[in-house]
Amino acid sequence: MALSKNKQGDLERFTKNGNKKKVIIASLVGLVLLVGAISLYRTFALYEEKLEFNLIQGRVPEISSGDVSIAAIVDGVKSSTIPSKNDGYEFVNAECDKDAIASWDKETWSVNISNLKTSKTICILEFKTKEHSSLSGGAAYIADLAKENSDVLVYDGTIDNNLRYIGVNPNNYVTFNNELWRIIGVMNNIEDSEGNLESHIKIIRNEGIGKYSWDNKASGTGSSTSSYGSNDWTDSALMNLLNNGAYYNRTNGTCPRGQNGASVACNFSSNGLTSVAKNMISNVVWNLGGFSTCAITASDAYVQEKSNFYSGHATEWTGEVGLMYASDYGFSVGGNVRETCIKTYLTYYDRNGCYGNNWLYKTNTSQWTITPYIINSYFITSIHKSGVIGTNTASIYNDLNQVTVFPTLYLNANVEITGGDGSSTNPFILNLPE
């Protein structure tokens, strides 16, 4: 049956409209697929980007609209984290794309990014394991022992990654100055008076040489601004005793005790330093930083001993005979409590068995450290008889609260260990090659 002209026109219009709808639907479907494909590609691209660089996403505070992604490369390997300051790595290089500029602050151990103009900027930070000077002499000997004695010789994980003796009573005895001394460890990156960086064995006398003031100069004398002395080691009375006075010269004389330059008679004619011993001592740079709270871990104390100073006092001293650092005591804990104690504040080392598993602890006396307590000009940190790191005034002027002196020093890098097993009955034997 033939259609009327009107009906035929309606059919044509319907067909055309239907075709238009199909085109529109098809276009919409195509658009959706295209958007989906782009989104999928971008998602995959971002995934590949993260997989490629192990990105740490961050935002630069100064530029609220610009995102930056930081990639860490450690010893040539991509890393998902930036190593911490005390992990034993050093910064090598920083590069950013899109004209951004990255600069590294070694003190704060952080990156500063400038000229950030667009989002999705990538900065790559490169780090490498800090290289220590090659070991020689006795230091190499101790490092070899560590391979088979990991229960008593451990690396401390600081930026210098020193090798330390730990535990209650490790075999770290050594004959020095015709006496028993003990090896604290092998200290890396020690600078000597000539500017050379080497690894040195650090030793401490097994017995104290007496109970004396750390410093007791009268107010107005040298760095002292009070009647309690000064915590600046460079001109302290004890530094002079150990490096210029009766102890160093193996003679009798006077030693500081009390306030305002007071002294007592002392005699080191039989136990002062011999000429043979002095030839084995390295003249090195000692850092004179400290901290303002004993609620601090050994690792944090180590950092601050190198970087946190009392205003106006010297930051370092070059010399021969000093004292242990507060961090030396903290790191010497061993046994099954070490993991807990290394995370414990030094002022709480009377807990968790910390001091009881530390060979540097003495049951019957307090001990000086070289580390100042920098809340004022005359406080010093010391190891108390209770096992904690605490403080004392430099002068210690009353007989009920005296602190014992345990001389500490670094051996020359070429000093060798030629015998002994490190026990108290068969201590290591030192030799200085000709």
WOWO-V796752 format. One record per helix or strand. SS is the DSSP state (helix for helix, strand for strand). FROM is the first residue (numbers start at 0). TO is the last residue. If there is no record, write none. Layout:
BEGIN
ss->(SS;SS)
from->(FROM;FROM)
to->(TO;TO)
END
This chain:
BEGIN
ss->(helix;strand;strand;strand;strand;strand;strand;strand;helix;strand;strand;strand;strand;strand;strand;strand;helix;helix;helix;strand;strand;helix;strand;strand;strand;helix;strand;strand;helix;strand;helix;helix;helix;strand;strand;strand;strand;helix;strand;strand;strand;strand)
from->(4;55;66;76;88;100;109;120;136;152;162;166;172;178;196;210;232;236;245;251;262;274;280;283;290;297;315;320;325;332;334;345;354;357;365;378;388;398;402;407;414;427)
to->(52;58;73;78;95;104;113;128;145;154;164;166;175;191;204;210;234;242;248;255;266;279;280;286;290;306;318;321;330;332;341;347;356;357;372;382;392;400;403;410;418;431)
END
